[in-house]
Amino acid sequence: MSYRETEHLRVLIANERKDRLAMVAPIVTDLGHEVIAREIEVADVGAVTARERPDVALVGLGESSDHALGLIEKIVQEAACPVIVLLHAPDPAFVREASRRGVFAYITDADADDWQSSIDIVLRRFTEYHDLEGAFGRRALTECAKGILMERHSVDETSAFEMLREQSRTANLKLVDVATAVVDGHRLLPKQP
């Protein structure tokens, strides 16, 4: 991800305090980003995240840490974007709990000049996380397809993988696409006698 990709982001800001929302929005705008939503209620933030698909979310710690943690959970559940906690005073216990709920970083009001650098790092790590998550998913799918082929053709793991790879080459498809076809279609195959 290059600087150009993080030049103009769509940012959701969430905090239970309207005065904090009003303070954060101009900073985000001054960084060259667009504030697409300002949310206060935990019940609303999940739907807004799903609908607006922000690039990043800034969640402020207001009066209640439970409220902020609820906002974090709802946004992370949507898995649409990374979440950064915005603190106006150090709070290690809150940061620890927020990290358990899925935040990627925290920034403070005092470091407003460093916000963009933190956002850049978070977006890189979020991309890497999703790439890794996708790789694990593809690997699991391939392993499942190999297991099906091993059972249906009475072959070992190496032979099952070679079958997948050969079909991939022959059909000019990605290996994961062949594996998906095997997994999706295995219930249609006749049972082994």
N, C-alpha and C positions, 0 to 999 in steps of 0.2 A: 504494500500500500504506500503510495507516494504522498508527498505533501499536497499535490493537486487533488488527490482523492479526499483529503480531510480539510480542504479549503472552505467549502460551503456545506455544512451539515444541517440536517433537520434534527432539532433538539427538543426533547420533552423535558420540562422542568416540573418537579413535584415537591410540594412542601405544604404542611398544614397551616403555615403562616403566610398570609397574603403579602405582608410587608417584605418577607424574604423572597417571595416570588418576584415582587416588583424590583428588588435589588439585583437579583441574579439575571433577569431577562436582558437588561441593557448591556451587561458584561458579555453575555453570550452573543448578542447582536454586534457588539464592538469587535468581537473576534471574527466576524464575518459569517456567522451562522444564523439560521432562521429558527426562532422559537415557534414550534408548531402546536404546542399545547402546554397549558399551565394547569396542573391538577392539584386539588387539595384533598379530595375524598378517596379513600382506599377503594371503595366500591366502584368508582368510576375509572380508575387508572388502567385497569386491565383491558377494558373495552377500548379506551382511547389508544392504548399501545397497539392493540390488534388492528384498529382502524387506520391509524396514522402512520404506522411503521417508521418510527424515528430511527435515526442513525445511532443516537446515544441518548441516554436519560440521565439527568442530574437530579438526585433525590436529596433534599435537605433535611437535616435533623432539626425539627422545630421544637415544640414544647414537649412532645411525647415521643420517646424512642420507639414505643410499640407502634405508633402511627407510621413513623418512617420505615420501620421494619416491614410493616404491612404493605406499604407502597412498593418497597423493594421486591417483596415476594410476588406481588401481582405482576410487576413488570417482568421479572425473571421467568415467571410461569409462561408468559407469552413468548419468551426467548427471541424476541424480535431485535433486541439491541443490548449492548452492554450497559450496565448501570454503574454510575459513579456517585459515591456519597459526597455530599457537600457539607462540610462542618464549619462552624464559625468559632469553635473552640476545640482543643484537643479532647478526645474521648476514646481512649483505647478500648474500653469494654464494649462500647457501641460498635466500633470498627470491627472488632473480633466477631461480634454477633452478626453484623452485616455481611462479613466475609462468608460466614456459614450459610447465609441466605442467597449468596451468588453474586455479590458485587465484585467488580474487577479492580476498583481502586477507590481512593478517597482524595479529595482536595480540600483546601481550606480557603476561606475568604482572604486571609492574609497573603495567599499565593496567587491572586487573580492573574498576575502576569505570567504565571506558569501553567495556567489552565490548558492552553492549547497543546503544550508539550505532553501533559498528562493525558489529554484526550487522544492525541496521536498514538501514544504507547498503548492505551487501552484498546483502541480500534485494531491495532496490530495483533495484540494478544487475543482479542475476540475472534479475529479472522483465523488465527492459528488454531484456536480452540475448536472452531467449527470445522476446519479442515481435518483436524485430528479425529474429531467425532465422526466425520464422514468416512474417514479411512477405517475406523473401527467398525462402522456399520457395513462397509463393503467387505471387510474381512470376514465378519460374522456371516454375511450372506453367502460368500464363497464357501466357507466351512460347512454351512448347512447344505448347499448344493452338492458338495463332495460327499457328504454323508448319505444323501439320497441316492447318488450314483453308486456309491459303494454297496448300499443295500440292494438296489435294483439289478445291478450287474455283477454282484459278487466279486468285486475287485478291491484292491487295496487303495490306500489314500493317494499314493503317487499316481496310480493308473486313473483314478477318478479325476485328479487335477489335470492330467494329460488329456482326458476326454474333454474337459471344459476348455482347455487352451486350444485344442485342435478345432473344436466347434467355433471358438472365437475367431481363429484365423480363417477358417473356411467360410464362415458367414460374414466376415469383416465387421464383427461386432466387438465391443469392449467385453472383457472377461466378466465384469460385473453384470452386464446385460444378459449374457448367457446364463450366469448363475441365477439371476432373477427369474428368467424363463423356466429354469429347472424347478426352482422353489415354487413358483406360481402354478406350474403345470403338473407337479408330481402327483397330485391327488387324482389326476386324469389318467395316469399311467396304470397299466394292469398290475395287480399285486403279484409278487414273486410266489411261485408255487411252493 
